[in-house]
């Protein structure tokens, strides 16, 4: 990270120093983390109070691991610290201090109801082929995740990719104050968190906070194929570039074809020229993601050749996003169960339907969360959509997925992932493709790992250890 003294952290946060009389002599130049297990020499430990644990209880462990200071909301013995009223807000202020000490840093913000993490991974792969790039690990896209990512910036970092999520109006605006973007990418407005927002229009309002934060000399990259995103170009003071398959898109895809694994190839048409792109990710929805990446990368100074080369070799980085594993017995496991909403469910089903399959297509679907009053209808619509695509077998897992099974003729419902595992292992055969898709709490990503033969031990939300 960019080194900060404890005195500078005090000044950034408005807190008070305890545990030392020489805050100017204590330098944080290691990782900044909310997990004491991640601390290394020179670390700043952020003692966050979460739903299940109080970070202040782990300050001692952080010091033992090498932390030289802590950010706390109450005094803790045995460590130099800055005590603040609100650790989360103070952490954001520290991160903004890092950004302000990196004047050459170019920041890209990415948001959307689905596809944020895959697009973030693609853009990071393209950018880091030409210069040092920092991007989130997994889906660190909230009030804690964005500061964690920002604090990994070093004096030589050229690009920062900031994934920005929201569960309400004002959330993204807050994140843009921590990591102010020169380029904003809005992928889509779907129904994720519909129960919290109340309407797609409110979701669009929240997503529009990202392009509104772009300065006049910056660029907003907007999906021309999504009417609610397209509407965000109105009133923008920054430049706007449209991406998509629409003829009015400035950066668009033509002549899209899919191979036998559902991977897209297309002709990229852009102000910088025309080129053929071949992607390594399965699913036609990655075309739109890659167009947004191309527009952002070209804006940041990459050549068309560099963009084409980067997109053509970029692999999936974050786990459980259209993760394909071909088993020794000839079964193809498609684990896309990191999270789900109705739009991403349909995209995953489309991807499997487009694959060349010698055997049968299976869809193992779990519940989608935070859909509010529309939950039952949205689940039923997904089941009907799968039936319309010609999916051969559908297994619905858990109470939340009952309406999915009810809408798919001949579907099977099971109460949990153990029952689903037993059913599938007895019936999957060579040449079959099995898709797993659900919201995170439904646990289907772990079922996907079991089916794929991965021996994975869960540590916590986003940390896994593979023996």
N, C-alpha and C positions, 0 to 999 in steps of 0.2 A: 504494500500500500504506500501511499504518500505519507511520510512520517509527520506526526503531530506530537507536540509536547502536551503534557497534562495541562499546562497553563493555557495552551491554545484550545484544548477541548473544553476547559472551563469557560473561556471567553465565547466559544461558539454556542454553548448550551445555556449560558447564564447560570450555571450551577456553582457549587462551592466545593473547594478541595478539602479533603480530610485524609489523614493517614500519612501525610508527608508535609514537610516545610519547604521543599524545593521542587515545586511542580514544573519549573522550567528545565530541570535536569532529568525528568522522567520522559523518555521518548517512546511513543508507540510506533513501531515500525514493522510489526508482525501482522497476523490476521486480526480482523475485528469480527467477533463472533458472539452469538447468543448461546452457544453450546460449549460447555467447559471442556468437553472431550476434544474439541478442535483446537484448543489453545496451543500455541507454540511460543518460544522465547520472543518477547517483544509484543505480545498480544494485548489487545484491549478486550476485556470480557464485559459484555452488555448483560446486566442482570435483569432480564425481562421476567415479569410475573405473568405466567400463562394460565390457561384453564386448569392444567393438571399439575403444574410444578411452579415453584417460586425460585427464580434464578439466583436469588440472594443465598439460597441454601448451598449453592455450588461454587461460591466465590473461592473457597479454600481449594477445591479441586482445580479450579482454573489457575490459581497462583502456582500450585504444584506443577502444573503442566507448562508453566512459563509466562503466564500473563503478568504484565508489569503494572497494570492498572485496571480499574473497573468503573463502569458507569452504573450508578445505583440510584434507587429512590429512598434508601435509608442507609445509615452508616453501618458498615460491616468491619469487624476487627481484622487486622492482619493484611491490609492491602491499601495502597494509594488509590484514591477514588475521587470521582466527581459526583456529588450528590445532587440530583435534580428532582423537580416535582413530578415529571412524567418521562420515564425512560424511553418510551417509543418516540415521542416528539424530539427528545434530545438526540436520539440516535439519528433521526432524520437530519438534524442540524449538523451533526458531525459529518454525515455523508455529503451534505451540501458544501461543507468546508473543504472536503477532498476535491469536489468538482471545481470549486473556485481556485484551487491551487494547481489546476491542470488546464491552462488557457488554450492549449492546442487540441484538447479533447473534443471529438465530434460525437454527439449523442443521438442515437436513433431510438425513439419510443415506439413500441408496438402494442396495439390492443385489438380486441375483437372478441366476439362471443365464443369462437372456436378457432383453433389453428395457431394461437399465439406462440406456443412453445415450439411447434414444428417450424414455424417461420423464423423465430428467434434462432433456432439451431442452424437453419439454412443460411441466414444472413451472417451469423458469426463465422461459419465455415468459409464463406466467400470472402469476408473482410480479413480474416486472420491469414489468408493466403498472401496478403500483401503487407499487413502491418499488425502490430500487437493489438489484440482485441480482447475486451472483457465482456462476457455475457453471463446471464444467470445460470446457476446449476439447477437442473430440473425446471420447476415452475415457480421460482422465487419472484413473485410479481406483486406483492402487497406492501403494506406499511413497514414490515420488517424485511421482507425479501429484497426490495429495491435498495435500501441502505446497505444490506449485506453485500450485494453485487457492486454497488458504487465504491465501497471501501476496499475492493480488490484492485482498483485503479492504481497504477504505478506512474512514476514520472515519464516513462516511455510508452505508456498506453496511448494509442492513436484513436481507437474507436471504442465506444461503450454502447452495447445493445441492451436496452432496458425494456423488459416485458412488463406491461402495466395492466393489472386486473382491477375490477371494481365490484363491490357489492352494494353500491349506492351512489347517488349523485354527489359529487364533490371529492370522491376518493381519488380519481385519476388526476384531478386538478392539484390535489395535495402532492401526489407523486411527482408531478412535473415541476414542482417547486424544489424538490430534492434533486432531480435529474432533468434539467430543462432541455428539451429536445431541439435540435436543429432540423431534424427530419422526423415526421410523424407518420406512422403507418396504421390505417384502420382497415381491418380485414373484412369484417361483417358485423351485422347486428342480428343476433338470433334470439333464442328463448332461454339461454342459460341464466339462472337466477331470476327467472320471471316472477317467482313467488315473492322475492324480495323487492324487485323494482316495480311490479304491478302492471307494466305494459312494455311492449317493444319500443314504444316512443320514449319512455323513460330510460330504457337501456341505451337508445341512440343518443339521448341527451348526455348521459354519462360518458359514452365513448367519444362524443364530440369535444370533450374537455381536452383531449390530447391534441388535435389539430389547432384548437384555439390557443394553445400554449406556444405555438411555433412563431418565432419572430418573422418580420416582414421579409427578411432575406432568406428564410428557410423554406422548406418544402413539405407539403402535406400529400401523402400518397394514399389515394382513396379508391375503393373498389367500385368500379363503374357498373358492376353487375348486381349490386345490392342497392335498391332504391333509397334506403335509409342512410346508407353511407354516402351515396352519391349526393344526397341533399346536404351533406356537411360542407360542400364546396361553397355554398352560399354564405356570403358575409366574411369570408376569409381574407385577411390582409396579407397572408403569405402566398407564395406560389402554390398551385395545385396541379398534381399530375394524376390522371385516372389510369387505372390498370384493370385488365380483365379480358374477356373474349368479345365484349361489346365493340362494335365498329368505332365508337367515339372514344375508346380508350387510347391514351397516348402511348402506353406500353401494353401491348396486347399479344395474345396467343392465337395463332392461326394453324390450321391443319393438325389438330390434336389427334394423336393415335395412342392406344394403350397396348402394351405387350402382354404376354400370357400371365404375368404376375401383376397386372394392373398398373404398371409404371408408365408414365406419360412421356411422350416426345412431342415437341411442337416447334413451330417457327415463331421466334421472338421478333416482334416488330417494335422498334423503339426509335426515338429521335437520334440515337447514336448509331443506328443501323439495324440490319436484319441478320439473324443467325439461327441455326437449328440447335435446340436444347433437348437433352435427354436426361431425365431425372432418375434417381435411384430409389425414390420413395414410392410405395404403392398407393394408388388412389388418385383419381382425377382431380380431387380437391387441392392437391399439391400444385397444380398448375397456377391457380390464383395466388397461392403462397409464394411461389417462385417468381411470379411477375412483380409482386410487391418487393421482393428481395432485389430483383434486377433494377427496379426504379430507384430504390434507396442506395444501392451500391454505385450506380452510375452518378447519382447526385453527389456522392462522397468522393468522387474522383477516379473511380476504377474505370478501366477501359472495357469496351464490350467484350474483347477477348478474355480479359480477366474474369468477367462475370460469367461468361459461358463456361470457361474452364472450371470455375469454382462450383457452379451449380451441377456440372456434369459428374463431379467426383464426390460431392457432399453426401455423407451417410447420416442416417438418423443417429442422434446422440442421446437424447433423453429417452428413458425407458418407457415401455408400454404405450408407445404411439406407433400403430401399424407395424409392430415388431413381428417379423416373419421368422419362424423356425421350422425347418423341414426335419422331421424325425427320421430315424433310421428305418422305421417301418413304412415310410412313404406318406405319412399324414403331415399336412402343412398347418401349423398353428399360427393364427394371426391374432396377436395380443394387442388390442387397442383399448385396454380397459383402465387407463389412467384416470379418465373422467369421461363424462358423457352428457349431452343434451340432445334434444330431438334432431337438430341439424347435423351434429357430428355422428349420431346414430345412423342417419340416412347416408352420410358420406362413407362411413365404414361399410355399410351394407352394399352400397354401390360398388365399392372397391372389390369386394369379394365376388359380387355378381359379374364383374368384368374379367375376372381371372379365368384362364383356361384350366378346367378341372376334369381330371379323368374319373374321379369318383363323385362324391356328393358334397354339397355345400351345407355346412351347419352354421347356425347362428346361436350363440349362447349369450343371452341378454339379461342384464340385471336392471335394477331400478335406477331411475334418473331423479336426482334430488332437486329441491328448490324450484319446483314448477307451480307451486301454489294451487289454486282451484282448478287449473287446467291439467293437473297431473294425470288423472285417470284417462282423459281424452287423448293427451299427448302420448301416453304409453300405448294405448290402443291403436293410435295412428301409426306408430312404429311397427307394431305387429302386422297391421294390414299392409304397410309398405313392404315389409320383408316378404309377405306372401305374394305381392304383385311382382316382385323381382324374380320369383321362381326359386327362392331358397328352399332346399329340400327338407331340412329338419330345423325346428326351432326349439330350443330349451330355454325356458324362462326360470330365473333363479331368484328366490326370495319373494316376500309378500308384495313389495313394490312393483314387481314385474308381472303380477297376475293378469292385469289388463292386456299386456303384450301377448300372453299365451291365448287369452280369450279371442283375440282378433286374428289369430293365425290358425287355420284349420289343421287339426292333427298335432298341434304343439303339445309339448310336455312341460309340466311345471314341477319344479323340485324346491324344497324349502331352503336349501343352503348349498354352499360350494362343495362340501363333501359328497352330498348326494349327486350333484352334477358330475363330479369327478368319476364316481362309480358308474353312473349311467354311460358316460362318454367312453371311458376306457373299455367298457364291454362291447361297444358298438362301432367305434371309429375303425376305419379300414384304409388300406393303401389307396392313395389317390384322393382321399377326402381332404377338404379344407374346412377348418373350424375357426370361426371368428368369436372372440370374447370382447364384449363391450358393456360397460356400465359406469355409473358414477363410482368414485373411489371407495366410498363406504360400503359398497356392495361386495367388495373383495374379489372381484373376478380377475384382477390382475395377478393375484397369487394363484388362482386356479389355472390361469394361463401358463404361469411358470411351472406348475406341477405337470401340466399336460406336455409342456415342451421339454421336460426333464431337467429343469433348472433346480438346483438345490439352494434355495435362498432363505436366509434367516432375516426376519424383520427386526430392525433395531428401533426405528421410530418412523414418523410420517414419511420422510423422503430419503431415509438412509437405509441402505441394505448392504449386507455383506454376503458375498458369494464365496463359500469355502472352496 
